[in-house]
Amino acid sequence: MIITIYGRPGCPFCVRAKQIAEKLAASHDDISCTYIDMYKEGISKEDLAKEKNIVVNTVPQVFVDQNHIGGCDDFVIYVKENLN
């Protein structure tokens, strides 16, 4: 399983999602995570929305194996329902 998180610096929800993903990756051999700093990479919310064909109002935006999960709260729910 590959977890990809698009986020921005200073965003507490991005930090939380990244911490959860890193903890999962550390405790599961079949999970890896990638954090993409949208600011550093020059990616706007509009760019991400267009590229992924999704609505992006907030960050982070979390994907699991290319499937859009949503924001941090959605990711927490996904983890509780699928990985615990």
Backbone atoms as SQL, in Angstrom:
CREATE TABLE atoms (id INTEGER PRIMARY KEY, chain TEXT, resi INTEGER, resn TEXT, atom TEXT, x REAL, y REAL, z REAL);
INSERT INTO atoms VALUES
  (1, 'A', 1, 'MET', 'N', 0.843, -1.164, 0.000),
  (2, 'A', 1, 'MET', 'CA', 0.000, 0.000, 0.000),
  (3, 'A', 1, 'MET', 'C', 0.894, 1.234, 0.000),
  (4, 'A', 2, 'ILE', 'N', 0.560, 2.189, -0.849),
  (5, 'A', 2, 'ILE', 'CA', 1.301, 3.432, -0.926),
  (6, 'A', 2, 'ILE', 'C', 0.381, 4.577, -0.522),
  (7, 'A', 3, 'ILE', 'N', 0.781, 5.317, 0.505),
  (8, 'A', 3, 'ILE', 'CA', 0.033, 6.479, 0.969),
  (9, 'A', 3, 'ILE', 'C', 0.754, 7.718, 0.462),
  (10, 'A', 4, 'THR', 'N', 0.028, 8.562, -0.254),
  (11, 'A', 4, 'THR', 'CA', 0.591, 9.813, -0.765),
  (12, 'A', 4, 'THR', 'C', -0.202, 10.967, -0.172),
  (13, 'A', 5, 'ILE', 'N', 0.522, 11.904, 0.407),
  (14, 'A', 5, 'ILE', 'CA', -0.105, 13.055, 1.051),
  (15, 'A', 5, 'ILE', 'C', 0.400, 14.324, 0.384),
  (16, 'A', 6, 'TYR', 'N', -0.526, 15.132, -0.090),
  (17, 'A', 6, 'TYR', 'CA', -0.209, 16.458, -0.608),
  (18, 'A', 6, 'TYR', 'C', -0.537, 17.453, 0.495),
  (19, 'A', 7, 'GLY', 'N', 0.455, 18.238, 0.913),
  (20, 'A', 7, 'GLY', 'CA', 0.234, 19.171, 2.003),
  (21, 'A', 7, 'GLY', 'C', 1.066, 20.428, 1.859),
  (22, 'A', 8, 'ARG', 'N', 0.934, 21.285, 2.859),
  (23, 'A', 8, 'ARG', 'CA', 1.653, 22.558, 2.885),
  (24, 'A', 8, 'ARG', 'C', 2.339, 22.738, 4.230),
  (25, 'A', 9, 'PRO', 'N', 3.464, 23.467, 4.247),
  (26, 'A', 9, 'PRO', 'CA', 4.168, 23.711, 5.510),
  (27, 'A', 9, 'PRO', 'C', 3.303, 24.515, 6.472),
  (28, 'A', 10, 'GLY', 'N', 3.426, 24.191, 7.746),
  (29, 'A', 10, 'GLY', 'CA', 2.714, 24.931, 8.775),
  (30, 'A', 10, 'GLY', 'C', 1.267, 24.524, 8.973),
  (31, 'A', 11, 'CYS', 'N', 0.802, 23.576, 8.192),
  (32, 'A', 11, 'CYS', 'CA', -0.579, 23.110, 8.297),
  (33, 'A', 11, 'CYS', 'C', -0.636, 21.982, 9.331),
  (34, 'A', 12, 'PRO', 'N', -1.332, 22.190, 10.464),
  (35, 'A', 12, 'PRO', 'CA', -1.362, 21.150, 11.497),
  (36, 'A', 12, 'PRO', 'C', -2.042, 19.861, 11.032),
  (37, 'A', 13, 'PHE', 'N', -3.007, 19.965, 10.143),
  (38, 'A', 13, 'PHE', 'CA', -3.667, 18.767, 9.635),
  (39, 'A', 13, 'PHE', 'C', -2.739, 17.979, 8.720),
  (40, 'A', 14, 'CYS', 'N', -1.896, 18.691, 7.976),
  (41, 'A', 14, 'CYS', 'CA', -0.905, 18.026, 7.118),
  (42, 'A', 14, 'CYS', 'C', 0.113, 17.289, 7.974),
  (43, 'A', 15, 'VAL', 'N', 0.556, 17.941, 9.048),
  (44, 'A', 15, 'VAL', 'CA', 1.514, 17.324, 9.971),
  (45, 'A', 15, 'VAL', 'C', 0.907, 16.064, 10.578),
  (46, 'A', 16, 'ARG', 'N', -0.331, 16.150, 11.004),
  (47, 'A', 16, 'ARG', 'CA', -1.003, 14.991, 11.624),
  (48, 'A', 16, 'ARG', 'C', -1.130, 13.832, 10.635),
  (49, 'A', 17, 'ALA', 'N', -1.575, 14.119, 9.420),
  (50, 'A', 17, 'ALA', 'CA', -1.724, 13.065, 8.410),
  (51, 'A', 17, 'ALA', 'C', -0.374, 12.421, 8.109),
  (52, 'A', 18, 'LYS', 'N', 0.665, 13.241, 7.999),
  (53, 'A', 18, 'LYS', 'CA', 2.007, 12.722, 7.724),
  (54, 'A', 18, 'LYS', 'C', 2.486, 11.833, 8.866),
  (55, 'A', 19, 'GLN', 'N', 2.258, 12.249, 10.115),
  (56, 'A', 19, 'GLN', 'CA', 2.664, 11.452, 11.271),
  (57, 'A', 19, 'GLN', 'C', 1.955, 10.104, 11.293),
  (58, 'A', 20, 'ILE', 'N', 0.663, 10.107, 10.991),
  (59, 'A', 20, 'ILE', 'CA', -0.103, 8.859, 10.967),
  (60, 'A', 20, 'ILE', 'C', 0.448, 7.930, 9.889),
  (61, 'A', 21, 'ALA', 'N', 0.685, 8.476, 8.697),
  (62, 'A', 21, 'ALA', 'CA', 1.194, 7.662, 7.593),
  (63, 'A', 21, 'ALA', 'C', 2.578, 7.101, 7.900),
  (64, 'A', 22, 'GLU', 'N', 3.446, 7.930, 8.477),
  (65, 'A', 22, 'GLU', 'CA', 4.796, 7.462, 8.823),
  (66, 'A', 22, 'GLU', 'C', 4.751, 6.382, 9.894),
  (67, 'A', 23, 'LYS', 'N', 3.855, 6.517, 10.856),
  (68, 'A', 23, 'LYS', 'CA', 3.710, 5.504, 11.905),
  (69, 'A', 23, 'LYS', 'C', 3.227, 4.183, 11.297),
  (70, 'A', 24, 'LEU', 'N', 2.281, 4.261, 10.373),
  (71, 'A', 24, 'LEU', 'CA', 1.799, 3.055, 9.695),
  (72, 'A', 24, 'LEU', 'C', 2.920, 2.396, 8.904),
  (73, 'A', 25, 'ALA', 'N', 3.694, 3.204, 8.183),
  (74, 'A', 25, 'ALA', 'CA', 4.794, 2.669, 7.374),
  (75, 'A', 25, 'ALA', 'C', 5.850, 2.004, 8.247),
  (76, 'A', 26, 'ALA', 'N', 6.091, 2.574, 9.423),
  (77, 'A', 26, 'ALA', 'CA', 7.094, 2.012, 10.327),
  (78, 'A', 26, 'ALA', 'C', 6.647, 0.685, 10.928),
  (79, 'A', 27, 'SER', 'N', 5.327, 0.499, 11.052),
  (80, 'A', 27, 'SER', 'CA', 4.830, -0.710, 11.709),
  (81, 'A', 27, 'SER', 'C', 4.295, -1.765, 10.734),
  (82, 'A', 28, 'HIS', 'N', 4.263, -1.457, 9.444),
  (83, 'A', 28, 'HIS', 'CA', 3.785, -2.403, 8.439),
  (84, 'A', 28, 'HIS', 'C', 4.777, -2.455, 7.270),
  (85, 'A', 29, 'ASP', 'N', 5.283, -3.636, 6.986),
  (86, 'A', 29, 'ASP', 'CA', 6.244, -3.784, 5.892),
  (87, 'A', 29, 'ASP', 'C', 5.637, -3.496, 4.521),
  (88, 'A', 30, 'ASP', 'N', 4.328, -3.625, 4.405),
  (89, 'A', 30, 'ASP', 'CA', 3.689, -3.470, 3.104),
  (90, 'A', 30, 'ASP', 'C', 3.095, -2.073, 2.886),
  (91, 'A', 31, 'ILE', 'N', 3.445, -1.114, 3.755),
  (92, 'A', 31, 'ILE', 'CA', 2.946, 0.255, 3.627),
  (93, 'A', 31, 'ILE', 'C', 4.122, 1.208, 3.489),
  (94, 'A', 32, 'SER', 'N', 4.033, 2.096, 2.504),
  (95, 'A', 32, 'SER', 'CA', 5.019, 3.166, 2.368),
  (96, 'A', 32, 'SER', 'C', 4.271, 4.483, 2.254),
  (97, 'A', 33, 'CYS', 'N', 4.968, 5.563, 2.586),
  (98, 'A', 33, 'CYS', 'CA', 4.295, 6.858, 2.492),
  (99, 'A', 33, 'CYS', 'C', 5.206, 7.878, 1.830),
  (100, 'A', 34, 'THR', 'N', 4.562, 8.777, 1.112),
  (101, 'A', 34, 'THR', 'CA', 5.247, 9.877, 0.455),
  (102, 'A', 34, 'THR', 'C', 4.513, 11.157, 0.805),
  (103, 'A', 35, 'TYR', 'N', 5.244, 12.152, 1.245),
  (104, 'A', 35, 'TYR', 'CA', 4.670, 13.459, 1.536),
  (105, 'A', 35, 'TYR', 'C', 5.150, 14.429, 0.469),
  (106, 'A', 36, 'ILE', 'N', 4.228, 15.092, -0.190),
  (107, 'A', 36, 'ILE', 'CA', 4.567, 16.057, -1.230),
  (108, 'A', 36, 'ILE', 'C', 4.239, 17.452, -0.710),
  (109, 'A', 37, 'ASP', 'N', 5.267, 18.245, -0.530),
  (110, 'A', 37, 'ASP', 'CA', 5.124, 19.627, -0.074),
  (111, 'A', 37, 'ASP', 'C', 4.672, 20.461, -1.276),
  (112, 'A', 38, 'MET', 'N', 3.408, 20.823, -1.291),
  (113, 'A', 38, 'MET', 'CA', 2.838, 21.528, -2.431),
  (114, 'A', 38, 'MET', 'C', 3.517, 22.883, -2.655),
  (115, 'A', 39, 'TYR', 'N', 3.866, 23.556, -1.585),
  (116, 'A', 39, 'TYR', 'CA', 4.533, 24.850, -1.697),
  (117, 'A', 39, 'TYR', 'C', 5.902, 24.689, -2.356),
  (118, 'A', 40, 'LYS', 'N', 6.675, 23.741, -1.858),
  (119, 'A', 40, 'LYS', 'CA', 8.020, 23.499, -2.372),
  (120, 'A', 40, 'LYS', 'C', 7.990, 23.039, -3.831),
  (121, 'A', 41, 'GLU', 'N', 6.995, 22.236, -4.170),
  (122, 'A', 41, 'GLU', 'CA', 6.889, 21.700, -5.529),
  (123, 'A', 41, 'GLU', 'C', 6.152, 22.651, -6.487),
  (124, 'A', 42, 'GLY', 'N', 5.634, 23.752, -5.959),
  (125, 'A', 42, 'GLY', 'CA', 4.929, 24.711, -6.805),
  (126, 'A', 42, 'GLY', 'C', 3.573, 24.217, -7.289),
  (127, 'A', 43, 'ILE', 'N', 2.917, 23.413, -6.465),
  (128, 'A', 43, 'ILE', 'CA', 1.614, 22.852, -6.824),
  (129, 'A', 43, 'ILE', 'C', 0.527, 23.620, -6.062),
  (130, 'A', 44, 'SER', 'N', -0.413, 24.185, -6.777),
  (131, 'A', 44, 'SER', 'CA', -1.535, 24.860, -6.129),
  (132, 'A', 44, 'SER', 'C', -2.675, 23.869, -5.920),
  (133, 'A', 45, 'LYS', 'N', -3.648, 24.268, -5.097),
  (134, 'A', 45, 'LYS', 'CA', -4.824, 23.420, -4.916),
  (135, 'A', 45, 'LYS', 'C', -5.537, 23.225, -6.255),
  (136, 'A', 46, 'GLU', 'N', -5.552, 24.269, -7.072),
  (137, 'A', 46, 'GLU', 'CA', -6.187, 24.185, -8.384),
  (138, 'A', 46, 'GLU', 'C', -5.451, 23.203, -9.295),
  (139, 'A', 47, 'ASP', 'N', -4.108, 23.227, -9.235),
  (140, 'A', 47, 'ASP', 'CA', -3.306, 22.285, -10.019),
  (141, 'A', 47, 'ASP', 'C', -3.626, 20.845, -9.625),
  (142, 'A', 48, 'LEU', 'N', -3.668, 20.611, -8.314),
  (143, 'A', 48, 'LEU', 'CA', -3.939, 19.266, -7.814),
  (144, 'A', 48, 'LEU', 'C', -5.338, 18.815, -8.218),
  (145, 'A', 49, 'ALA', 'N', -6.300, 19.718, -8.089),
  (146, 'A', 49, 'ALA', 'CA', -7.683, 19.391, -8.458),
  (147, 'A', 49, 'ALA', 'C', -7.772, 19.000, -9.925),
  (148, 'A', 50, 'LYS', 'N', -7.096, 19.756, -10.764),
  (149, 'A', 50, 'LYS', 'CA', -7.135, 19.479, -12.206),
  (150, 'A', 50, 'LYS', 'C', -6.420, 18.164, -12.542),
  (151, 'A', 51, 'GLU', 'N', -5.245, 17.964, -11.945),
  (152, 'A', 51, 'GLU', 'CA', -4.456, 16.761, -12.229),
  (153, 'A', 51, 'GLU', 'C', -5.168, 15.486, -11.777),
  (154, 'A', 52, 'LYS', 'N', -5.782, 15.530, -10.593),
  (155, 'A', 52, 'LYS', 'CA', -6.406, 14.333, -10.017),
  (156, 'A', 52, 'LYS', 'C', -7.906, 14.243, -10.280),
  (157, 'A', 53, 'ASN', 'N', -8.466, 15.293, -10.886),
  (158, 'A', 53, 'ASN', 'CA', -9.902, 15.339, -11.183),
  (159, 'A', 53, 'ASN', 'C', -10.737, 15.186, -9.910),
  (160, 'A', 54, 'ILE', 'N', -10.376, 16.004, -8.911),
  (161, 'A', 54, 'ILE', 'CA', -11.081, 16.012, -7.628),
  (162, 'A', 54, 'ILE', 'C', -11.340, 17.455, -7.219),
  (163, 'A', 55, 'VAL', 'N', -12.197, 17.659, -6.238),
  (164, 'A', 55, 'VAL', 'CA', -12.410, 18.973, -5.647),
  (165, 'A', 55, 'VAL', 'C', -11.427, 19.116, -4.485),
  (166, 'A', 56, 'VAL', 'N', -10.659, 20.203, -4.494),
  (167, 'A', 56, 'VAL', 'CA', -9.676, 20.440, -3.438),
  (168, 'A', 56, 'VAL', 'C', -9.969, 21.787, -2.791),
  (169, 'A', 57, 'ASN', 'N', -10.558, 21.747, -1.614),
  (170, 'A', 57, 'ASN', 'CA', -10.816, 22.973, -0.861),
  (171, 'A', 57, 'ASN', 'C', -9.798, 23.177, 0.246),
  (172, 'A', 58, 'THR', 'N', -9.242, 22.084, 0.750),
  (173, 'A', 58, 'THR', 'CA', -8.322, 22.145, 1.880),
  (174, 'A', 58, 'THR', 'C', -7.161, 21.193, 1.651),
  (175, 'A', 59, 'VAL', 'N', -6.161, 21.321, 2.490),
  (176, 'A', 59, 'VAL', 'CA', -5.064, 20.359, 2.527),
  (177, 'A', 59, 'VAL', 'C', -5.008, 19.815, 3.945),
  (178, 'A', 60, 'PRO', 'N', -4.512, 18.620, 4.103),
  (179, 'A', 60, 'PRO', 'CA', -3.897, 17.767, 3.101),
  (180, 'A', 60, 'PRO', 'C', -4.937, 17.062, 2.236),
  (181, 'A', 61, 'GLN', 'N', -4.442, 16.510, 1.151),
  (182, 'A', 61, 'GLN', 'CA', -5.238, 15.598, 0.339),
  (183, 'A', 61, 'GLN', 'C', -4.481, 14.278, 0.348),
  (184, 'A', 62, 'VAL', 'N', -5.159, 13.216, 0.760),
  (185, 'A', 62, 'VAL', 'CA', -4.522, 11.918, 0.972),
  (186, 'A', 62, 'VAL', 'C', -5.034, 10.920, -0.061),
  (187, 'A', 63, 'PHE', 'N', -4.092, 10.164, -0.600),
  (188, 'A', 63, 'PHE', 'CA', -4.397, 9.104, -1.559),
  (189, 'A', 63, 'PHE', 'C', -3.805, 7.805, -1.037),
  (190, 'A', 64, 'VAL', 'N', -4.539, 6.724, -1.209),
  (191, 'A', 64, 'VAL', 'CA', -4.034, 5.397, -0.882),
  (192, 'A', 64, 'VAL', 'C', -4.091, 4.586, -2.164),
  (193, 'A', 65, 'ASP', 'N', -2.916, 4.149, -2.614),
  (194, 'A', 65, 'ASP', 'CA', -2.822, 3.420, -3.891),
  (195, 'A', 65, 'ASP', 'C', -3.581, 4.146, -5.003),
  (196, 'A', 66, 'GLN', 'N', -3.348, 5.442, -5.127),
  (197, 'A', 66, 'GLN', 'CA', -3.952, 6.282, -6.165),
  (198, 'A', 66, 'GLN', 'C', -5.433, 6.584, -5.946),
  (199, 'A', 67, 'ASN', 'N', -6.044, 6.018, -4.925),
  (200, 'A', 67, 'ASN', 'CA', -7.452, 6.290, -4.634),
  (201, 'A', 67, 'ASN', 'C', -7.546, 7.469, -3.671),
  (202, 'A', 68, 'HIS', 'N', -8.350, 8.453, -4.033),
  (203, 'A', 68, 'HIS', 'CA', -8.497, 9.647, -3.205),
  (204, 'A', 68, 'HIS', 'C', -9.292, 9.312, -1.946),
  (205, 'A', 69, 'ILE', 'N', -8.683, 9.588, -0.794),
  (206, 'A', 69, 'ILE', 'CA', -9.330, 9.353, 0.497),
  (207, 'A', 69, 'ILE', 'C', -9.986, 10.637, 0.987),
  (208, 'A', 70, 'GLY', 'N', -9.305, 11.764, 0.847),
  (209, 'A', 70, 'GLY', 'CA', -9.825, 13.053, 1.296),
  (210, 'A', 70, 'GLY', 'C', -8.812, 13.754, 2.172),
  (211, 'A', 71, 'GLY', 'N', -9.309, 14.506, 3.148),
  (212, 'A', 71, 'GLY', 'CA', -8.450, 15.247, 4.058),
  (213, 'A', 71, 'GLY', 'C', -8.014, 14.423, 5.253),
  (214, 'A', 72, 'CYS', 'N', -7.472, 15.100, 6.233),
  (215, 'A', 72, 'CYS', 'CA', -6.932, 14.429, 7.414),
  (216, 'A', 72, 'CYS', 'C', -7.999, 13.634, 8.156),
  (217, 'A', 73, 'ASP', 'N', -9.146, 14.241, 8.415),
  (218, 'A', 73, 'ASP', 'CA', -10.201, 13.529, 9.139),
  (219, 'A', 73, 'ASP', 'C', -10.671, 12.297, 8.368),
  (220, 'A', 74, 'ASP', 'N', -10.778, 12.418, 7.058),
  (221, 'A', 74, 'ASP', 'CA', -11.160, 11.274, 6.228),
  (222, 'A', 74, 'ASP', 'C', -10.104, 10.172, 6.308),
  (223, 'A', 75, 'PHE', 'N', -8.838, 10.574, 6.341),
  (224, 'A', 75, 'PHE', 'CA', -7.743, 9.617, 6.438),
  (225, 'A', 75, 'PHE', 'C', -7.786, 8.887, 7.778),
  (226, 'A', 76, 'VAL', 'N', -8.049, 9.602, 8.858),
  (227, 'A', 76, 'VAL', 'CA', -8.153, 8.978, 10.184),
  (228, 'A', 76, 'VAL', 'C', -9.261, 7.931, 10.177),
  (229, 'A', 77, 'ILE', 'N', -10.395, 8.267, 9.618),
  (230, 'A', 77, 'ILE', 'CA', -11.513, 7.316, 9.527),
  (231, 'A', 77, 'ILE', 'C', -11.114, 6.113, 8.680),
  (232, 'A', 78, 'TYR', 'N', -10.456, 6.366, 7.547),
  (233, 'A', 78, 'TYR', 'CA', -10.014, 5.269, 6.668),
  (234, 'A', 78, 'TYR', 'C', -9.090, 4.312, 7.423),
  (235, 'A', 79, 'VAL', 'N', -8.149, 4.871, 8.157),
  (236, 'A', 79, 'VAL', 'CA', -7.201, 4.045, 8.907),
  (237, 'A', 79, 'VAL', 'C', -7.929, 3.213, 9.950),
  (238, 'A', 80, 'LYS', 'N', -8.828, 3.822, 10.692),
  (239, 'A', 80, 'LYS', 'CA', -9.575, 3.095, 11.732),
  (240, 'A', 80, 'LYS', 'C', -10.410, 1.975, 11.131),
  (241, 'A', 81, 'GLU', 'N', -11.016, 2.225, 9.988),
  (242, 'A', 81, 'GLU', 'CA', -11.900, 1.229, 9.378),
  (243, 'A', 81, 'GLU', 'C', -11.150, 0.141, 8.616),
  (244, 'A', 82, 'ASN', 'N', -9.946, 0.432, 8.129),
  (245, 'A', 82, 'ASN', 'CA', -9.273, -0.506, 7.233),
  (246, 'A', 82, 'ASN', 'C', -7.924, -1.037, 7.732),
  (247, 'A', 83, 'LEU', 'N', -7.326, -0.364, 8.692),
  (248, 'A', 83, 'LEU', 'CA', -5.971, -0.767, 9.070),
  (249, 'A', 83, 'LEU', 'C', -5.811, -1.076, 10.550),
  (250, 'A', 84, 'ASN', 'N', -6.872, -1.083, 11.313),
  (251, 'A', 84, 'ASN', 'CA', -6.783, -1.424, 12.733),
  (252, 'A', 84, 'ASN', 'C', -7.409, -2.753, 13.027);
